[in-house]
Amino acid sequence: MNKQMRAAAALSVAALALAACGSKSTPAASSSTSSSSSSSPTASAASYNACMVLDTGGVDDRSFNQSSWQGMTDAHTANPNIQVSYVASNSQNDYTPNLTAEHTKGCATIIAVGGLMGDAVKAAAAANASQQYAEVDAASSGPNVYGIQFNTAQGGFLGGYLAAGMSKTGTVATYGGLNIPPVTIYMDGFWEGVQYYNKVKSTHVKVLGWDETNQKGGTFAASFTDQGKGRSITQTFISAGADVIFPVAGGTGLGSGAAALASGGKVSVLWVDTDGCVSAPQYCTVFLSSVVKGLASAVTKYVTTAAAGTALGGQNFIGTLTNQGTGLAPYHDFASTVPAALQAEITQVGADIVSGKIAITSPSQPK
């Protein structure tokens, strides 16, 4: 690895391994690392039962659910006395029943995945003051709720700069699963990174699908699972001249990988949340890089700390470039394609974001 690649790697978050799938039940799927066939964790005098309520999309969504569950299994590996299990939400209507069921089951802590679960978590925490909760992609909503957030506008900014620097058509694109802050924060950063590239290079690379100045506009799939919709949106962008696509849509974004693969090398994709070459290796040849979020490590740290007896309710964690809570994954198949000069520039841009020289203006940044 050359000097620039080593520097760029300092801004990267460690790749995430694929997580296991759970068995089906009603209204949702559940799994446990214990040897029991039951969905409930195996109890023992020394056990600490950590339970996770997933958002829609499944545990193998190649994105935020999968990464969060990986953090749970990593916590169990670090301390086998930590018994972990999950229940998957098939729709938003499952949030409250799933949270209630996990409390009834006797979980020591309940980790909710996704900002859409915010109201349900707040209500559950208020009703069960002695129960410890954590929520991914949301701030603490009570004295017994730990907030896990990420300033992915920073990582998205690097992705936007990279996309602008690699585009041959002068047009790049992004789209989201839903118009919600945990999604648009990535898109804001991407948009700002392209604008910054245009400023310092005196170029005019266009961004399709999003404009930070219009938070109510943009292109959204209305799904985190519909690969067909992701492919259709991507094909529309390609028809409009885009040659780098950034889907912020969970499993829906796999459709972008398929569309890029069908382009015969004319289009590349920036993956989101995880290192795409690890979580969706079938599309590694078209993944320019990935804007990653350190979900697994943040969840692992929370669970292991809570299991050791430290109550973290009422506090917040914010992942940034500084603490490797966000950043760019390695370039993998594009390592020899991304010019060394561009890699060095991205490293410097990251340093300037950390120092405050570059100010990111996304309204979705956690405080």
Contacts in CASP RR format, 6 or more apart in sequence:
PFRMAT RR
TARGET T0000
AUTHOR 0000-0000-0000
METHOD contacts of the structure
MODEL  1
MNKQMRAAAALSVAALALAACGSKSTPAASSSTSSSSSSSPTASAASYNA
CMVLDTGGVDDRSFNQSSWQGMTDAHTANPNIQVSYVASNSQNDYTPNLT
AEHTKGCATIIAVGGLMGDAVKAAAAANASQQYAEVDAASSGPNVYGIQF
NTAQGGFLGGYLAAGMSKTGTVATYGGLNIPPVTIYMDGFWEGVQYYNKV
KSTHVKVLGWDETNQKGGTFAASFTDQGKGRSITQTFISAGADVIFPVAG
GTGLGSGAAALASGGKVSVLWVDTDGCVSAPQYCTVFLSSVVKGLASAVT
KYVTTAAAGTALGGQNFIGTLTNQGTGLAPYHDFASTVPAALQAEITQVG
ADIVSGKIAITSPSQPK
1 9 0 8 1.000
2 340 0 8 1.000
4 340 0 8 1.000
4 343 0 8 1.000
4 344 0 8 1.000
4 347 0 8 1.000
5 330 0 8 1.000
5 331 0 8 1.000
5 335 0 8 1.000
5 343 0 8 1.000
7 343 0 8 1.000
7 344 0 8 1.000
7 347 0 8 1.000
8 328 0 8 1.000
8 330 0 8 1.000
8 331 0 8 1.000
8 343 0 8 1.000
8 346 0 8 1.000
8 347 0 8 1.000
9 330 0 8 1.000
10 347 0 8 1.000
11 158 0 8 1.000
11 321 0 8 1.000
11 324 0 8 1.000
11 327 0 8 1.000
11 328 0 8 1.000
11 346 0 8 1.000
11 347 0 8 1.000
11 350 0 8 1.000
12 292 0 8 1.000
12 324 0 8 1.000
12 327 0 8 1.000
12 328 0 8 1.000
12 329 0 8 1.000
12 330 0 8 1.000
13 275 0 8 1.000
13 292 0 8 1.000
13 293 0 8 1.000
13 294 0 8 1.000
13 297 0 8 1.000
13 324 0 8 1.000
13 325 0 8 1.000
13 326 0 8 1.000
13 327 0 8 1.000
13 329 0 8 1.000
14 297 0 8 1.000
14 324 0 8 1.000
15 274 0 8 1.000
15 275 0 8 1.000
15 277 0 8 1.000
15 278 0 8 1.000
15 329 0 8 1.000
15 330 0 8 1.000
16 66 0 8 1.000
16 67 0 8 1.000
16 70 0 8 1.000
16 274 0 8 1.000
16 275 0 8 1.000
16 278 0 8 1.000
16 279 0 8 1.000
16 292 0 8 1.000
16 295 0 8 1.000
16 296 0 8 1.000
17 70 0 8 1.000
17 278 0 8 1.000
18 60 0 8 1.000
18 66 0 8 1.000
18 278 0 8 1.000
18 279 0 8 1.000
19 59 0 8 1.000
19 60 0 8 1.000
19 66 0 8 1.000
19 67 0 8 1.000
19 69 0 8 1.000
19 70 0 8 1.000
19 73 0 8 1.000
20 31 0 8 1.000
20 59 0 8 1.000
20 69 0 8 1.000
20 73 0 8 1.000
21 29 0 8 1.000
21 31 0 8 1.000
21 59 0 8 1.000
21 60 0 8 1.000
22 29 0 8 1.000
22 30 0 8 1.000
22 31 0 8 1.000
22 59 0 8 1.000
22 86 0 8 1.000
22 88 0 8 1.000
23 29 0 8 1.000
23 30 0 8 1.000
23 31 0 8 1.000
23 39 0 8 1.000
25 39 0 8 1.000
27 90 0 8 1.000
27 93 0 8 1.000
27 94 0 8 1.000
27 97 0 8 1.000
27 98 0 8 1.000
28 54 0 8 1.000
28 87 0 8 1.000
28 88 0 8 1.000
28 89 0 8 1.000
28 90 0 8 1.000
28 94 0 8 1.000
28 98 0 8 1.000
29 58 0 8 1.000
29 59 0 8 1.000
29 86 0 8 1.000
29 87 0 8 1.000
29 88 0 8 1.000
30 39 0 8 1.000
30 85 0 8 1.000
30 86 0 8 1.000
30 87 0 8 1.000
30 88 0 8 1.000
31 39 0 8 1.000
31 59 0 8 1.000
31 85 0 8 1.000
31 86 0 8 1.000
32 38 0 8 1.000
32 39 0 8 1.000
32 40 0 8 1.000
32 41 0 8 1.000
32 42 0 8 1.000
32 83 0 8 1.000
32 84 0 8 1.000
32 85 0 8 1.000
33 41 0 8 1.000
33 72 0 8 1.000
33 73 0 8 1.000
33 76 0 8 1.000
33 83 0 8 1.000
33 84 0 8 1.000
33 85 0 8 1.000
34 41 0 8 1.000
34 42 0 8 1.000
34 83 0 8 1.000
34 85 0 8 1.000
35 42 0 8 1.000
36 42 0 8 1.000
39 85 0 8 1.000
39 87 0 8 1.000
40 85 0 8 1.000
40 105 0 8 1.000
41 47 0 8 1.000
41 49 0 8 1.000
41 51 0 8 1.000
41 83 0 8 1.000
41 84 0 8 1.000
41 85 0 8 1.000
41 107 0 8 1.000
42 83 0 8 1.000
43 49 0 8 1.000
43 83 0 8 1.000
44 81 0 8 1.000
46 81 0 8 1.000
47 81 0 8 1.000
47 82 0 8 1.000
47 83 0 8 1.000
48 79 0 8 1.000
48 81 0 8 1.000
48 82 0 8 1.000
48 83 0 8 1.000
48 108 0 8 1.000
48 306 0 8 1.000
48 307 0 8 1.000
49 83 0 8 1.000
49 84 0 8 1.000
49 85 0 8 1.000
49 105 0 8 1.000
49 106 0 8 1.000
49 107 0 8 1.000
49 108 0 8 1.000
50 72 0 8 1.000
50 75 0 8 1.000
50 82 0 8 1.000
50 83 0 8 1.000
50 84 0 8 1.000
50 85 0 8 1.000
50 107 0 8 1.000
50 108 0 8 1.000
50 109 0 8 1.000
50 111 0 8 1.000
50 303 0 8 1.000
50 306 0 8 1.000
50 307 0 8 1.000
51 84 0 8 1.000
51 85 0 8 1.000
51 86 0 8 1.000
51 87 0 8 1.000
51 102 0 8 1.000
51 105 0 8 1.000
51 107 0 8 1.000
51 109 0 8 1.000
51 110 0 8 1.000
51 111 0 8 1.000
52 68 0 8 1.000
52 69 0 8 1.000
52 72 0 8 1.000
52 84 0 8 1.000
52 85 0 8 1.000
52 86 0 8 1.000
52 87 0 8 1.000
52 110 0 8 1.000
52 111 0 8 1.000
52 112 0 8 1.000
52 113 0 8 1.000
53 86 0 8 1.000
53 87 0 8 1.000
53 89 0 8 1.000
53 95 0 8 1.000
53 98 0 8 1.000
53 99 0 8 1.000
53 102 0 8 1.000
53 110 0 8 1.000
53 111 0 8 1.000
53 112 0 8 1.000
53 113 0 8 1.000
53 117 0 8 1.000
54 65 0 8 1.000
54 68 0 8 1.000
54 69 0 8 1.000
54 86 0 8 1.000
54 87 0 8 1.000
54 88 0 8 1.000
54 89 0 8 1.000
54 113 0 8 1.000
55 64 0 8 1.000
55 65 0 8 1.000
55 89 0 8 1.000
55 113 0 8 1.000
55 114 0 8 1.000
55 115 0 8 1.000
55 116 0 8 1.000
55 117 0 8 1.000
55 224 0 8 1.000
56 88 0 8 1.000
56 89 0 8 1.000
56 90 0 8 1.000
56 91 0 8 1.000
56 92 0 8 1.000
56 224 0 8 1.000
56 225 0 8 1.000
57 65 0 8 1.000
57 88 0 8 1.000
57 224 0 8 1.000
57 225 0 8 1.000
57 250 0 8 1.000
57 251 0 8 1.000
58 65 0 8 1.000
58 66 0 8 1.000
58 88 0 8 1.000
58 225 0 8 1.000
59 65 0 8 1.000
59 66 0 8 1.000
59 69 0 8 1.000
59 86 0 8 1.000
59 88 0 8 1.000
60 66 0 8 1.000
61 224 0 8 1.000
61 225 0 8 1.000
61 250 0 8 1.000
61 251 0 8 1.000
62 250 0 8 1.000
62 251 0 8 1.000
62 254 0 8 1.000
62 274 0 8 1.000
62 276 0 8 1.000
62 279 0 8 1.000
62 280 0 8 1.000
63 224 0 8 1.000
63 250 0 8 1.000
63 251 0 8 1.000
63 272 0 8 1.000
63 273 0 8 1.000
63 274 0 8 1.000
63 279 0 8 1.000
64 113 0 8 1.000
64 114 0 8 1.000
64 136 0 8 1.000
64 137 0 8 1.000
64 250 0 8 1.000
64 273 0 8 1.000
64 293 0 8 1.000
64 295 0 8 1.000
65 88 0 8 1.000
65 113 0 8 1.000
66 274 0 8 1.000
66 279 0 8 1.000
67 273 0 8 1.000
67 274 0 8 1.000
67 293 0 8 1.000
67 294 0 8 1.000
67 295 0 8 1.000
67 296 0 8 1.000
68 111 0 8 1.000
68 113 0 8 1.000
68 136 0 8 1.000
68 295 0 8 1.000
68 296 0 8 1.000
68 299 0 8 1.000
69 86 0 8 1.000
70 295 0 8 1.000
70 296 0 8 1.000
70 299 0 8 1.000
71 295 0 8 1.000
71 296 0 8 1.000
71 297 0 8 1.000
71 299 0 8 1.000
71 300 0 8 1.000
71 303 0 8 1.000
72 84 0 8 1.000
72 86 0 8 1.000
72 111 0 8 1.000
72 299 0 8 1.000
72 300 0 8 1.000
72 303 0 8 1.000
73 84 0 8 1.000
74 296 0 8 1.000
74 297 0 8 1.000
74 299 0 8 1.000
74 300 0 8 1.000
75 82 0 8 1.000
75 84 0 8 1.000
75 299 0 8 1.000
75 300 0 8 1.000
75 303 0 8 1.000
75 304 0 8 1.000
75 307 0 8 1.000
76 82 0 8 1.000
76 83 0 8 1.000
76 84 0 8 1.000
78 300 0 8 1.000
78 304 0 8 1.000
79 304 0 8 1.000
79 307 0 8 1.000
81 307 0 8 1.000
82 303 0 8 1.000
82 304 0 8 1.000
82 307 0 8 1.000
84 303 0 8 1.000
87 98 0 8 1.000
87 101 0 8 1.000
87 102 0 8 1.000
89 95 0 8 1.000
89 98 0 8 1.000
92 116 0 8 1.000
95 112 0 8 1.000
95 116 0 8 1.000
95 117 0 8 1.000
95 120 0 8 1.000
96 120 0 8 1.000
96 123 0 8 1.000
96 124 0 8 1.000
99 110 0 8 1.000
99 112 0 8 1.000
99 117 0 8 1.000
99 120 0 8 1.000
99 121 0 8 1.000
99 124 0 8 1.000
100 124 0 8 1.000
102 110 0 8 1.000
103 110 0 8 1.000
103 124 0 8 1.000
103 128 0 8 1.000
103 131 0 8 1.000
107 131 0 8 1.000
108 132 0 8 1.000
108 306 0 8 1.000
108 307 0 8 1.000
109 131 0 8 1.000
109 132 0 8 1.000
109 133 0 8 1.000
109 134 0 8 1.000
109 303 0 8 1.000
109 306 0 8 1.000
110 124 0 8 1.000
110 131 0 8 1.000
110 132 0 8 1.000
110 133 0 8 1.000
110 134 0 8 1.000
111 133 0 8 1.000
111 134 0 8 1.000
111 135 0 8 1.000
111 136 0 8 1.000
111 299 0 8 1.000
111 302 0 8 1.000
111 303 0 8 1.000
112 118 0 8 1.000
112 120 0 8 1.000
112 121 0 8 1.000
112 133 0 8 1.000
112 134 0 8 1.000
112 135 0 8 1.000
112 136 0 8 1.000
112 138 0 8 1.000
113 135 0 8 1.000
113 136 0 8 1.000
113 137 0 8 1.000
114 135 0 8 1.000
114 136 0 8 1.000
114 137 0 8 1.000
114 138 0 8 1.000
114 182 0 8 1.000
115 135 0 8 1.000
115 136 0 8 1.000
115 137 0 8 1.000
115 138 0 8 1.000
115 180 0 8 1.000
115 181 0 8 1.000
115 182 0 8 1.000
116 178 0 8 1.000
116 180 0 8 1.000
117 135 0 8 1.000
117 138 0 8 1.000
118 135 0 8 1.000
118 138 0 8 1.000
118 141 0 8 1.000
121 133 0 8 1.000
121 135 0 8 1.000
121 138 0 8 1.000
121 141 0 8 1.000
121 145 0 8 1.000
122 141 0 8 1.000
122 142 0 8 1.000
122 145 0 8 1.000
124 131 0 8 1.000
124 133 0 8 1.000
125 131 0 8 1.000
125 133 0 8 1.000
125 141 0 8 1.000
125 142 0 8 1.000
125 144 0 8 1.000
125 145 0 8 1.000
126 142 0 8 1.000
128 144 0 8 1.000
129 143 0 8 1.000
129 144 0 8 1.000
130 144 0 8 1.000
131 144 0 8 1.000
132 144 0 8 1.000
132 146 0 8 1.000
132 306 0 8 1.000
132 311 0 8 1.000
132 312 0 8 1.000
132 313 0 8 1.000
133 144 0 8 1.000
133 145 0 8 1.000
133 146 0 8 1.000
133 313 0 8 1.000
134 145 0 8 1.000
134 146 0 8 1.000
134 147 0 8 1.000
134 148 0 8 1.000
134 299 0 8 1.000
134 302 0 8 1.000
134 306 0 8 1.000
134 312 0 8 1.000
134 313 0 8 1.000
135 141 0 8 1.000
135 145 0 8 1.000
135 146 0 8 1.000
135 147 0 8 1.000
135 148 0 8 1.000
136 147 0 8 1.000
136 148 0 8 1.000
136 295 0 8 1.000
136 298 0 8 1.000
136 299 0 8 1.000
137 148 0 8 1.000
137 149 0 8 1.000
137 150 0 8 1.000
137 182 0 8 1.000
138 147 0 8 1.000
138 148 0 8 1.000
138 149 0 8 1.000
139 147 0 8 1.000
139 149 0 8 1.000
139 316 0 8 1.000
139 366 0 8 1.000
139 367 0 8 1.000
140 146 0 8 1.000
140 147 0 8 1.000
140 313 0 8 1.000
140 314 0 8 1.000
140 315 0 8 1.000
140 316 0 8 1.000
142 313 0 8 1.000
142 314 0 8 1.000
143 313 0 8 1.000
143 314 0 8 1.000
144 313 0 8 1.000
144 314 0 8 1.000
145 313 0 8 1.000
145 314 0 8 1.000
146 302 0 8 1.000
146 306 0 8 1.000
146 312 0 8 1.000
146 313 0 8 1.000
146 314 0 8 1.000
146 315 0 8 1.000
146 316 0 8 1.000
146 317 0 8 1.000
147 314 0 8 1.000
147 315 0 8 1.000
147 316 0 8 1.000
147 317 0 8 1.000
148 295 0 8 1.000
148 298 0 8 1.000
148 299 0 8 1.000
148 302 0 8 1.000
148 316 0 8 1.000
148 317 0 8 1.000
149 316 0 8 1.000
149 317 0 8 1.000
149 318 0 8 1.000
149 319 0 8 1.000
149 366 0 8 1.000
150 293 0 8 1.000
150 294 0 8 1.000
150 295 0 8 1.000
150 298 0 8 1.000
150 318 0 8 1.000
150 319 0 8 1.000
150 320 0 8 1.000
150 325 0 8 1.000
150 326 0 8 1.000
150 366 0 8 1.000
151 185 0 8 1.000
151 318 0 8 1.000
151 319 0 8 1.000
151 320 0 8 1.000
151 321 0 8 1.000
151 326 0 8 1.000
151 360 0 8 1.000
151 365 0 8 1.000
151 366 0 8 1.000
152 182 0 8 1.000
152 185 0 8 1.000
152 186 0 8 1.000
152 189 0 8 1.000
152 291 0 8 1.000
152 293 0 8 1.000
152 326 0 8 1.000
153 185 0 8 1.000
153 186 0 8 1.000
153 188 0 8 1.000
153 189 0 8 1.000
153 192 0 8 1.000
153 360 0 8 1.000
153 362 0 8 1.000
153 364 0 8 1.000
153 365 0 8 1.000
154 189 0 8 1.000
154 320 0 8 1.000
154 321 0 8 1.000
154 326 0 8 1.000
154 327 0 8 1.000
154 350 0 8 1.000
154 353 0 8 1.000
154 360 0 8 1.000
155 186 0 8 1.000
155 189 0 8 1.000
155 291 0 8 1.000
155 292 0 8 1.000
155 321 0 8 1.000
155 326 0 8 1.000
155 327 0 8 1.000
155 328 0 8 1.000
156 186 0 8 1.000
156 189 0 8 1.000
156 190 0 8 1.000
156 193 0 8 1.000
156 246 0 8 1.000
156 291 0 8 1.000
156 326 0 8 1.000
156 327 0 8 1.000
157 189 0 8 1.000
157 190 0 8 1.000
157 192 0 8 1.000
157 193 0 8 1.000
157 196 0 8 1.000
157 349 0 8 1.000
157 350 0 8 1.000
157 353 0 8 1.000
157 358 0 8 1.000
157 360 0 8 1.000
158 193 0 8 1.000
158 291 0 8 1.000
158 327 0 8 1.000
158 328 0 8 1.000
158 346 0 8 1.000
158 349 0 8 1.000
158 350 0 8 1.000
158 353 0 8 1.000
159 189 0 8 1.000
159 190 0 8 1.000
159 193 0 8 1.000
159 246 0 8 1.000
159 270 0 8 1.000
159 289 0 8 1.000
159 291 0 8 1.000
159 328 0 8 1.000
159 346 0 8 1.000
160 172 0 8 1.000
160 189 0 8 1.000
160 190 0 8 1.000
160 191 0 8 1.000
160 192 0 8 1.000
160 193 0 8 1.000
160 194 0 8 1.000
160 197 0 8 1.000
160 246 0 8 1.000
160 270 0 8 1.000
161 193 0 8 1.000
161 194 0 8 1.000
161 196 0 8 1.000
161 197 0 8 1.000
161 345 0 8 1.000
161 346 0 8 1.000
161 349 0 8 1.000
162 270 0 8 1.000
162 288 0 8 1.000
162 289 0 8 1.000
162 328 0 8 1.000
162 338 0 8 1.000
162 342 0 8 1.000
162 346 0 8 1.000
163 172 0 8 1.000
163 190 0 8 1.000
163 194 0 8 1.000
163 205 0 8 1.000
163 244 0 8 1.000
163 246 0 8 1.000
163 270 0 8 1.000
163 288 0 8 1.000
164 170 0 8 1.000
164 172 0 8 1.000
164 193 0 8 1.000
164 194 0 8 1.000
164 197 0 8 1.000
164 198 0 8 1.000
164 201 0 8 1.000
164 203 0 8 1.000
164 205 0 8 1.000
165 197 0 8 1.000
165 201 0 8 1.000
165 205 0 8 1.000
165 342 0 8 1.000
166 244 0 8 1.000
166 268 0 8 1.000
166 288 0 8 1.000
166 337 0 8 1.000
166 338 0 8 1.000
166 342 0 8 1.000
167 205 0 8 1.000
167 243 0 8 1.000
167 244 0 8 1.000
168 243 0 8 1.000
169 241 0 8 1.000
169 242 0 8 1.000
169 243 0 8 1.000
170 203 0 8 1.000
170 204 0 8 1.000
170 205 0 8 1.000
170 206 0 8 1.000
170 243 0 8 1.000
171 205 0 8 1.000
171 206 0 8 1.000
171 208 0 8 1.000
171 240 0 8 1.000
171 241 0 8 1.000
171 242 0 8 1.000
171 243 0 8 1.000
172 194 0 8 1.000
172 205 0 8 1.000
172 206 0 8 1.000
172 207 0 8 1.000
172 208 0 8 1.000
172 242 0 8 1.000
172 243 0 8 1.000
172 244 0 8 1.000
172 245 0 8 1.000
172 246 0 8 1.000
173 207 0 8 1.000
173 208 0 8 1.000
173 209 0 8 1.000
173 219 0 8 1.000
173 234 0 8 1.000
173 237 0 8 1.000
173 240 0 8 1.000
173 242 0 8 1.000
173 244 0 8 1.000
173 245 0 8 1.000
173 246 0 8 1.000
174 186 0 8 1.000
174 187 0 8 1.000
174 190 0 8 1.000
174 191 0 8 1.000
174 207 0 8 1.000
174 208 0 8 1.000
174 209 0 8 1.000
174 210 0 8 1.000
174 219 0 8 1.000
174 245 0 8 1.000
174 246 0 8 1.000
174 247 0 8 1.000
174 248 0 8 1.000
175 187 0 8 1.000
175 209 0 8 1.000
175 210 0 8 1.000
175 218 0 8 1.000
175 219 0 8 1.000
175 220 0 8 1.000
175 221 0 8 1.000
175 230 0 8 1.000
175 233 0 8 1.000
175 237 0 8 1.000
175 245 0 8 1.000
175 246 0 8 1.000
175 247 0 8 1.000
175 248 0 8 1.000
175 249 0 8 1.000
176 183 0 8 1.000
176 184 0 8 1.000
176 187 0 8 1.000
176 219 0 8 1.000
176 220 0 8 1.000
176 221 0 8 1.000
176 247 0 8 1.000
176 248 0 8 1.000
176 249 0 8 1.000
176 252 0 8 1.000
177 183 0 8 1.000
177 220 0 8 1.000
177 221 0 8 1.000
177 222 0 8 1.000
177 223 0 8 1.000
177 224 0 8 1.000
177 248 0 8 1.000
177 249 0 8 1.000
177 250 0 8 1.000
177 252 0 8 1.000
178 220 0 8 1.000
178 222 0 8 1.000
178 224 0 8 1.000
179 215 0 8 1.000
179 216 0 8 1.000
179 217 0 8 1.000
179 218 0 8 1.000
179 220 0 8 1.000
181 364 0 8 1.000
182 364 0 8 1.000
183 220 0 8 1.000
183 248 0 8 1.000
183 249 0 8 1.000
184 210 0 8 1.000
184 215 0 8 1.000
184 248 0 8 1.000
184 362 0 8 1.000
184 364 0 8 1.000
185 362 0 8 1.000
185 364 0 8 1.000
185 365 0 8 1.000
186 246 0 8 1.000
186 248 0 8 1.000
186 272 0 8 1.000
186 291 0 8 1.000
187 210 0 8 1.000
187 212 0 8 1.000
187 246 0 8 1.000
187 248 0 8 1.000
188 210 0 8 1.000
188 212 0 8 1.000
188 360 0 8 1.000
188 361 0 8 1.000
188 362 0 8 1.000
188 363 0 8 1.000
188 364 0 8 1.000
189 212 0 8 1.000
189 360 0 8 1.000
189 362 0 8 1.000
190 207 0 8 1.000
190 210 0 8 1.000
190 246 0 8 1.000
190 270 0 8 1.000
190 291 0 8 1.000
191 207 0 8 1.000
191 210 0 8 1.000
191 211 0 8 1.000
191 212 0 8 1.000
192 212 0 8 1.000
192 360 0 8 1.000
192 361 0 8 1.000
192 362 0 8 1.000
193 349 0 8 1.000
194 205 0 8 1.000
194 207 0 8 1.000
196 349 0 8 1.000
196 358 0 8 1.000
197 203 0 8 1.000
197 205 0 8 1.000
198 204 0 8 1.000
198 205 0 8 1.000
208 219 0 8 1.000
208 237 0 8 1.000
208 240 0 8 1.000
208 242 0 8 1.000
209 218 0 8 1.000
209 219 0 8 1.000
209 237 0 8 1.000
210 217 0 8 1.000
210 218 0 8 1.000
210 219 0 8 1.000
211 217 0 8 1.000
211 218 0 8 1.000
212 361 0 8 1.000
212 362 0 8 1.000
215 363 0 8 1.000
219 233 0 8 1.000
220 249 0 8 1.000
221 229 0 8 1.000
221 230 0 8 1.000
221 233 0 8 1.000
221 249 0 8 1.000
221 252 0 8 1.000
221 253 0 8 1.000
222 229 0 8 1.000
223 229 0 8 1.000
223 249 0 8 1.000
223 252 0 8 1.000
224 249 0 8 1.000
224 250 0 8 1.000
224 251 0 8 1.000
224 252 0 8 1.000
225 250 0 8 1.000
225 251 0 8 1.000
225 252 0 8 1.000
226 252 0 8 1.000
227 251 0 8 1.000
227 252 0 8 1.000
227 253 0 8 1.000
227 254 0 8 1.000
227 255 0 8 1.000
227 258 0 8 1.000
228 252 0 8 1.000
228 255 0 8 1.000
229 252 0 8 1.000
230 247 0 8 1.000
230 249 0 8 1.000
230 252 0 8 1.000
230 253 0 8 1.000
230 254 0 8 1.000
230 255 0 8 1.000
230 256 0 8 1.000
230 259 0 8 1.000
231 255 0 8 1.000
231 256 0 8 1.000
231 257 0 8 1.000
231 258 0 8 1.000
231 259 0 8 1.000
233 247 0 8 1.000
233 256 0 8 1.000
234 245 0 8 1.000
234 247 0 8 1.000
234 255 0 8 1.000
234 256 0 8 1.000
234 257 0 8 1.000
234 259 0 8 1.000
234 260 0 8 1.000
234 267 0 8 1.000
235 259 0 8 1.000
237 245 0 8 1.000
238 245 0 8 1.000
238 259 0 8 1.000
238 263 0 8 1.000
238 266 0 8 1.000
238 267 0 8 1.000
242 267 0 8 1.000
243 266 0 8 1.000
243 267 0 8 1.000
243 268 0 8 1.000
244 267 0 8 1.000
244 268 0 8 1.000
244 269 0 8 1.000
244 270 0 8 1.000
244 288 0 8 1.000
245 256 0 8 1.000
245 259 0 8 1.000
245 260 0 8 1.000
245 267 0 8 1.000
245 268 0 8 1.000
245 269 0 8 1.000
245 270 0 8 1.000
246 269 0 8 1.000
246 270 0 8 1.000
246 272 0 8 1.000
246 291 0 8 1.000
247 253 0 8 1.000
247 255 0 8 1.000
247 256 0 8 1.000
247 269 0 8 1.000
247 271 0 8 1.000
247 272 0 8 1.000
248 272 0 8 1.000
249 272 0 8 1.000
250 272 0 8 1.000
250 273 0 8 1.000
253 272 0 8 1.000
254 280 0 8 1.000
254 283 0 8 1.000
256 269 0 8 1.000
257 269 0 8 1.000
257 280 0 8 1.000
257 283 0 8 1.000
257 286 0 8 1.000
257 287 0 8 1.000
258 283 0 8 1.000
259 267 0 8 1.000
260 267 0 8 1.000
260 268 0 8 1.000
260 269 0 8 1.000
260 283 0 8 1.000
260 286 0 8 1.000
261 283 0 8 1.000
261 285 0 8 1.000
261 286 0 8 1.000
263 286 0 8 1.000
265 286 0 8 1.000
267 286 0 8 1.000
268 286 0 8 1.000
268 287 0 8 1.000
268 288 0 8 1.000
268 334 0 8 1.000
269 283 0 8 1.000
269 286 0 8 1.000
269 287 0 8 1.000
269 288 0 8 1.000
270 287 0 8 1.000
270 288 0 8 1.000
270 289 0 8 1.000
270 290 0 8 1.000
270 291 0 8 1.000
271 279 0 8 1.000
271 280 0 8 1.000
271 283 0 8 1.000
271 287 0 8 1.000
271 289 0 8 1.000
271 290 0 8 1.000
271 291 0 8 1.000
271 329 0 8 1.000
272 290 0 8 1.000
272 291 0 8 1.000
272 292 0 8 1.000
272 293 0 8 1.000
273 290 0 8 1.000
273 291 0 8 1.000
273 292 0 8 1.000
273 293 0 8 1.000
273 295 0 8 1.000
274 290 0 8 1.000
274 292 0 8 1.000
274 293 0 8 1.000
275 290 0 8 1.000
275 292 0 8 1.000
275 329 0 8 1.000
275 330 0 8 1.000
276 283 0 8 1.000
276 284 0 8 1.000
276 287 0 8 1.000
276 290 0 8 1.000
276 329 0 8 1.000
277 284 0 8 1.000
277 287 0 8 1.000
277 290 0 8 1.000
277 329 0 8 1.000
277 330 0 8 1.000
277 332 0 8 1.000
277 333 0 8 1.000
280 287 0 8 1.000
284 332 0 8 1.000
284 333 0 8 1.000
285 333 0 8 1.000
287 332 0 8 1.000
287 333 0 8 1.000
287 334 0 8 1.000
288 331 0 8 1.000
288 334 0 8 1.000
288 338 0 8 1.000
289 328 0 8 1.000
289 329 0 8 1.000
289 330 0 8 1.000
289 331 0 8 1.000
289 332 0 8 1.000
289 334 0 8 1.000
290 328 0 8 1.000
290 329 0 8 1.000
291 326 0 8 1.000
291 327 0 8 1.000
291 328 0 8 1.000
291 329 0 8 1.000
292 325 0 8 1.000
292 326 0 8 1.000
292 327 0 8 1.000
292 328 0 8 1.000
292 329 0 8 1.000
293 319 0 8 1.000
293 325 0 8 1.000
293 326 0 8 1.000
294 319 0 8 1.000
294 324 0 8 1.000
294 325 0 8 1.000
294 326 0 8 1.000
297 324 0 8 1.000
297 325 0 8 1.000
298 317 0 8 1.000
298 319 0 8 1.000
298 325 0 8 1.000
301 317 0 8 1.000
302 312 0 8 1.000
302 317 0 8 1.000
305 312 0 8 1.000
306 312 0 8 1.000
316 366 0 8 1.000
318 366 0 8 1.000
319 325 0 8 1.000
319 326 0 8 1.000
320 326 0 8 1.000
320 354 0 8 1.000
321 327 0 8 1.000
321 350 0 8 1.000
321 353 0 8 1.000
321 354 0 8 1.000
322 354 0 8 1.000
328 346 0 8 1.000
331 337 0 8 1.000
331 338 0 8 1.000
331 343 0 8 1.000
349 358 0 8 1.000
350 358 0 8 1.000
352 358 0 8 1.000
353 360 0 8 1.000
END
